[in-house]
Amino acid sequence: MKKKLGLWLTMICMLAVLGACGNKEDVSGNAENSSSTGTTATNNETDTAEAAEGTRTIKYLDQEYTVPTEVNRIVITGSMEAMEDALVLDVHPVGAITFGGEFPEMYASITDQAESIGQKIEPNFETILSLKPDIILGSTKFKPEVAEQLSKIAPFIQVSHIATDWESNLNLLAELTGKQEQAKQEIEQYKAALTTAQAELGDKLENKKVLAVRIRNGQMYVYPESVFVNPILYGDLGFQVPAEIQAAKAQEALSVEKFAEMNPDYVFVQFETSENSDTPNALTDLQNNPIIQKTTALKENHAFVNVIDPLAEGGPAWSRIEFLKAAVEQLSK
């Protein structure tokens, strides 16, 4: 009996040991399984945390940005492109660019709730911080140290100043503010208007020289083919690009003599008084210059001044929409 009892106790102990080993393997296996699902769990936790924090990821010009889910308080600094896009989409920033401490009349409809955050290239960091922005839209023209300082205040995106990025810029602001459909309609309407304009002008202006200049500090300037309103004239409307425009690398001064040598048939002139404070009579002086007066554009009354607001950049959506309408109206005469 004792021998049998001992045998049974031995078998029970062995089974207990085997069971423990089996459980250990299961626990180990479960640990491995937990490890393999840990990444998923971590990702889910991250997604949950992101949702809890009210953030989302958006893509703009091949870069990703983490921004608040709800963007209500927008500060625009340095980027006239973003200011123009705000005009198109009727977005009212809480902070915006001023000129001489004032909001230009051009932006009156969207700056009714805004505070000045400084001049175009001189952001006031303290004011921007006090506004508690959800997002800051700056410029790709900003120096790295300025961009770094702004990025410490709130999510910061540098909006492209390149004219060919106009659709991406408009869509960026639309995505931030939930106005994607409106942006889509504006782009489609512009392209439809362009098709109509091309048909309306037809071959009427074939071989005609068309030029756009801006007067600053009493001096005429021209710009590269992809800058100012040139993408509309030469890209969209298809006018021949003058050699001087092709050669321009940036803003280039244009002398009276060179203007006469180019002898454009049509010229679009932008003149903003704040950019000519030391030479307020520059526009009149140029118009009355005997060399200028001998050019075809002046003789045939085809010199058009400020067909759109002189502060317009030329490349962004608002400039394109408004300049196309004005240019076609003048060129059709």
C-alpha positions, 0 to 999 in steps of 0.5 A, spaced: 500 500 500 505 504 501 509 502 495 502 504 491 501 510 495 508 513 493 508 511 486 502 515 485 505 521 489 511 521 484 506 521 478 502 527 481 509 530 482 511 529 475 505 531 472 505 537 476 512 539 473 510 537 466 504 542 467 508 547 470 513 547 464 507 547 459 504 553 462 511 556 462 511 555 454 504 558 454 506 564 458 513 565 454 509 564 447 504 569 450 509 574 451 512 573 444 505 574 441 504 580 446 511 583 443 508 582 436 502 585 437 505 590 441 507 595 435 500 595 433 498 596 440 503 602 441 500 605 434 493 604 436 495 608 442 499 613 438 493 614 434 488 614 440 493 619 443 493 624 437 485 623 436 485 625 444 490 631 443 485 633 437 491 633 431 491 630 424 497 630 419 496 633 412 501 633 406 503 640 403 508 640 397 511 633 399 512 634 406 507 632 412 505 637 418 502 635 424 496 640 425 490 641 430 484 637 428 480 644 428 484 650 426 480 657 428 486 661 430 490 663 424 496 667 424 499 669 417 506 672 417 510 674 411 506 670 406 502 675 401 501 668 398 497 666 404 493 673 405 491 672 397 488 665 398 485 668 405 481 673 400 479 667 395 476 663 401 474 668 405 478 666 411 479 671 417 486 670 420 487 673 428 493 676 426 496 678 419 501 683 415 500 690 415 504 696 411 506 702 415 502 699 421 495 699 417 492 693 413 491 695 406 484 696 403 485 690 399 485 686 405 479 689 408 474 684 408 478 679 411 482 683 417 476 685 420 478 681 426 485 681 425 491 684 429 497 687 426 503 682 427 508 686 424 511 688 417 511 683 411 518 681 413 518 683 420 514 678 425 512 681 432 513 674 436 510 677 442 504 679 439 504 672 435 505 668 441 499 672 445 494 671 439 495 663 441 494 661 434 492 654 432 497 655 426 502 660 423 503 661 416 509 664 414 513 664 408 519 660 404 523 667 404 524 667 411 531 666 414 532 659 418 532 663 425 525 666 424 522 660 422 525 656 428 522 662 432 515 661 429 515 654 430 516 654 437 510 658 438 505 654 434 505 649 428 508 652 423 508 652 415 512 656 410 508 657 404 511 657 397 512 664 394 513 660 387 508 662 383 507 655 380 505 653 387 499 657 387 494 651 387 498 647 392 497 654 396 490 655 395 489 647 397 493 648 403 489 653 406 482 650 404 484 643 408 486 647 414 479 650 414 475 645 411 474 649 405 476 644 400 470 644 395 470 652 395 478 651 393 476 646 387 471 650 385 475 657 384 481 653 381 476 650 376 473 657 374 479 660 373 481 654 368 474 655 365 475 663 364 482 661 361 479 657 356 474 662 354 480 668 354 484 664 349 478 663 345 476 670 345 483 673 344 484 668 339 490 670 334 488 677 335 494 679 339 499 674 335 506 677 335 504 682 339 509 684 345 506 684 352 510 686 358 509 687 365 513 692 370 512 694 377 515 701 379 519 701 385 523 707 388 522 711 382 525 705 378 521 700 373 523 693 374 521 686 370 521 679 373 523 672 371 518 668 366 515 664 373 514 671 377 509 676 378 504 676 373 508 673 367 506 666 368 499 668 366 501 672 360 506 668 358 504 661 360 497 661 361 495 666 355 501 664 351 504 671 349 511 670 346 516 671 352 521 677 351 529 675 351 529 680 357 524 676 361 528 670 359 534 672 361 532 675 368 534 671 374 530 675 379 527 682 380 531 686 374 531 694 373 529 696 367 532 703 364 528 708 360 532 706 354 531 699 355 524 699 355 524 703 349 528 698 345 524 693 347 518 697 345 512 693 347 505 693 344 502 693 351 504 694 358 501 693 364 504 697 370 503 696 377 505 703 382 504 702 389 505 709 393 508 706 399 513 703 395 515 710 392 514 714 398 521 718 396 519 718 389 511 720 389 511 722 382 515 717 379 509 714 375 507 721 372 515 722 370 515 716 366 509 717 363 511 724 360 518 721 359 519 723 351 523 716 350 517 712 353 512 716 349 515 714 343 514 707 344 508 703 341 504 702 347 504 709 349 502 712 342 496 707 342 494 708 349 496 701 351 499 702 357 495 700 363 496 702 370 494 698 376 489 693 373 489 690 379 491 692 386 498 694 386 500 690 392 498 684 389 503 679 388 501 676 381 502 669 382 497 667 387 490 665 386 487 672 387 492 675 383 491 670 377 483 670 378 483 678 378 488 679 373 486 674 368 479 678 368 482 685 367 488 683 362 483 680 357 478 686 358 484 691 356 487 686 351 480 685 347 480 693 346 
